[in-house]
Amino acid sequence: MASANRDLYIIDGYNMINFLRKLDARKPGSLEEEREKMIDLFL
């Protein structure tokens, strides 16, 4: 359980990928490629 002084955020990875695609004008890779990049970035 989160303490009263900390916020807990749950972020859906696929929504994050699609949001970042809208910000980036480059041609995106497949969802699977983007998913793997995100996993490598955060883990």
Secondary structure, 3 states (H helix, E strand, C coil): CCCCCCCCCCCCHHHHHHHHHHHCCCCCCCHHHHHHHHHHHHC
